[in-house]
Amino acid sequence: MKFCFFVFLFSINLAQAQESNLSAGGVSPHWEFGATTGTSIPSDTFEGVTELLPSVLITMDKGFEYFRIETKYLFASSEGVRLRRIYMVIKNYFNLFDMQYYWNFGLGVSQYKRNTNIFNDEQYLTSGGWHYALGSKIKINKKVFFKAELGSYIRPSRTIYVGIGLGFNFGGESK
C-alpha cells in the first residue's frame, strides 16, 4: 500500500512537469501508454508454479531531461495461480539499424496467490523485487506504435516476460 501511495504522489509530480519540444538532454517529454499481451515464464524457484502464465502488461511513462520514468502493471493467471506486479522503472530509448529500442530497470512489488493441489494460499503473498527489460518500438503513425518487450522480474522468483502489443503517444512528440 505504501508503494501505491508513492506511485500516486510521483504521478502528481509527473503531471505538473513543464512540457517543451525536447528537454536539454534530448528526451521528448510526451506521455506514452502501452499494453502488451504475452507469456510469463516462471522458474522453478516460484514454488508450486510450473506452467506458463498468460499475461497482460500495462505501461505508462513520461519523458524527463535525460530519461523516462515508467510505471508497469503486470497481471498473469493460469490454473489456480494469480500473479500481479507493479513496478517503477527508469527507461531510455536508443536507435540501432533504423529501429528504436529501449531498456528499463527499476524496483517494485509482486503479489501472488496459489490455489493448486500442492499449495492453497489464503491471501496474496507479497515480495519486493526488481526488474529489467529490453524492447523495441515501431511507429505506425505519429500517435500509435507497435511494441515488443522481453523482461525479467526478480523476486519472489525469476520470471521472464515476453509480450507484444500497441502503444500510444500523448502530448507533443517531436520526432
C-alpha positions as CSV (number, residue, x, y, z in Angstrom):
1,M,0.0,0.0,0.0
2,K,2.9,2.4,0.8
3,F,4.3,1.7,-2.7
4,C,1.0,2.6,-4.4
5,F,0.8,5.8,-2.4
6,F,4.4,6.6,-3.5
7,V,3.4,5.9,-7.1
8,F,0.4,8.2,-6.7
9,L,2.4,11.1,-5.3
10,F,5.1,10.6,-8.0
11,S,2.4,10.7,-10.7
12,I,1.2,14.1,-9.5
13,N,4.7,15.4,-9.9
14,L,4.9,14.0,-13.4
15,A,1.6,15.7,-14.3
16,Q,3.0,19.1,-13.2
17,A,6.2,18.8,-15.2
18,Q,6.6,21.5,-17.9
19,E,6.5,20.3,-21.5
20,S,8.5,21.6,-24.4
21,N,9.6,20.1,-27.7
22,L,12.7,18.4,-26.3
23,S,14.5,18.7,-23.0
24,A,18.1,19.9,-22.7
25,G,19.1,16.2,-22.5
26,G,17.3,15.4,-25.8
27,V,14.3,13.4,-24.4
28,S,10.8,14.2,-25.6
29,P,8.6,15.0,-22.6
30,H,5.4,13.4,-24.1
31,W,3.4,10.6,-22.3
32,E,3.3,7.1,-23.6
33,F,0.7,4.4,-22.8
34,G,1.2,0.8,-23.9
35,A,-0.5,-2.5,-23.5
36,T,1.1,-5.8,-24.4
37,T,0.0,-9.4,-24.0
38,G,2.3,-12.4,-23.8
39,T,3.6,-15.1,-21.5
40,S,5.3,-15.1,-18.1
41,I,7.7,-18.0,-17.8
42,P,8.4,-18.7,-14.1
43,S,11.5,-20.5,-13.0
44,D,11.3,-23.5,-10.6
45,T,12.1,-21.2,-7.6
46,F,8.5,-19.9,-7.9
47,E,7.4,-22.8,-5.6
48,G,4.4,-24.7,-6.9
49,V,4.1,-22.9,-10.2
50,T,5.4,-24.7,-13.3
51,E,3.1,-23.8,-16.1
52,L,3.4,-20.8,-18.4
53,L,1.2,-17.8,-17.3
54,P,-0.7,-15.9,-19.9
55,S,-0.1,-12.2,-19.0
56,V,-1.1,-8.6,-19.7
57,L,1.4,-5.8,-19.2
58,I,0.2,-2.2,-19.0
59,T,2.7,0.7,-19.0
60,M,2.6,4.4,-18.7
61,D,5.7,6.6,-19.0
62,K,6.7,10.3,-19.1
63,G,9.9,11.9,-20.5
64,F,12.3,14.0,-18.4
65,E,15.6,15.6,-19.2
66,Y,17.8,12.5,-19.8
67,F,15.5,9.5,-19.3
68,R,11.8,8.5,-19.0
69,I,10.0,7.3,-15.8
70,E,7.7,4.3,-16.4
71,T,5.2,2.6,-14.2
72,K,4.3,-1.0,-15.1
73,Y,1.4,-3.2,-14.0
74,L,1.6,-6.9,-15.0
75,F,-1.3,-9.4,-14.4
76,A,-0.9,-13.1,-15.0
77,S,-3.2,-16.0,-14.3
78,S,-3.4,-19.7,-15.0
79,E,-4.7,-22.9,-13.4
80,G,-5.1,-21.6,-9.9
81,V,-2.2,-19.2,-9.9
82,R,-2.7,-15.4,-9.9
83,L,0.2,-13.0,-10.1
84,R,0.3,-9.2,-10.1
85,R,3.2,-6.8,-10.2
86,I,3.6,-3.1,-10.1
87,Y,7.0,-1.6,-10.9
88,M,8.6,1.9,-11.3
89,V,11.5,1.9,-13.8
90,I,13.9,4.2,-15.5
91,K,13.6,3.9,-19.3
92,N,15.6,5.2,-22.2
93,Y,15.5,4.8,-26.0
94,F,18.3,4.2,-28.4
95,N,18.3,3.8,-32.2
96,L,20.1,0.9,-33.9
97,F,19.8,-0.1,-37.5
98,D,16.9,2.3,-38.2
99,M,14.8,0.8,-35.4
100,Q,14.0,2.3,-32.0
101,Y,14.8,0.2,-29.0
102,Y,14.6,0.8,-25.2
103,W,15.9,-0.6,-22.0
104,N,14.5,-0.2,-18.5
105,F,15.5,-1.0,-14.9
106,G,13.6,-0.5,-11.6
107,L,12.0,-1.7,-8.4
108,G,8.6,-2.8,-7.5
109,V,6.2,-5.1,-5.6
110,S,4.9,-8.6,-6.6
111,Q,1.9,-10.4,-5.2
112,Y,0.9,-14.0,-6.0
113,K,-1.7,-16.4,-4.8
114,R,-1.7,-20.2,-5.5
115,N,-4.7,-22.5,-5.4
116,T,-3.2,-25.7,-6.7
117,N,-3.0,-29.4,-5.5
118,I,0.2,-28.6,-3.5
119,F,-0.4,-25.0,-2.3
120,N,-3.5,-23.2,-1.3
121,D,-2.7,-19.7,-0.2
122,E,-5.5,-17.9,1.8
123,Q,-4.3,-14.4,0.7
124,Y,-1.8,-12.9,-1.6
125,L,1.9,-13.3,-0.7
126,T,3.9,-10.1,-1.2
127,S,7.5,-9.6,-2.1
128,G,9.6,-6.6,-3.2
129,G,11.9,-7.1,-6.2
130,W,13.5,-5.6,-9.2
131,H,13.0,-5.7,-13.0
132,Y,15.0,-5.1,-16.2
133,A,13.8,-5.3,-19.8
134,L,14.7,-4.7,-23.4
135,G,12.1,-3.8,-26.0
136,S,11.5,-2.3,-29.4
137,K,9.2,0.3,-30.8
138,I,8.0,0.5,-34.4
139,K,5.9,3.6,-35.3
140,I,2.7,3.0,-37.2
141,N,1.9,6.8,-37.3
142,K,2.7,9.8,-35.1
143,K,0.5,8.7,-32.2
144,V,0.4,4.9,-32.5
145,F,3.3,2.4,-32.3
146,F,3.8,-1.4,-32.2
147,K,5.9,-2.6,-29.3
148,A,7.6,-5.8,-28.2
149,E,9.2,-6.4,-24.8
150,L,11.4,-9.1,-23.2
151,G,11.8,-8.6,-19.5
152,S,12.9,-10.3,-16.3
153,Y,11.3,-9.9,-12.9
154,I,13.4,-10.9,-9.9
155,R,11.6,-11.9,-6.7
156,P,9.7,-13.8,-5.4
157,S,11.3,-15.8,-8.2
158,R,12.9,-15.2,-11.5
159,T,10.2,-14.8,-14.2
160,I,10.7,-13.9,-17.8
161,Y,8.0,-12.0,-19.6
162,V,7.7,-11.9,-23.5
163,G,5.0,-9.8,-25.0
164,I,3.8,-7.8,-28.0
165,G,1.2,-5.1,-28.3
166,L,0.4,-1.4,-29.1
167,G,1.4,1.9,-27.6
168,F,0.0,5.4,-27.9
169,N,1.8,8.8,-27.6
170,F,0.0,11.7,-25.8
171,G,1.3,15.2,-26.0
172,G,3.8,16.7,-28.4
173,E,6.2,14.0,-29.5
174,S,8.8,15.9,-31.7
175,K,10.2,13.0,-33.7
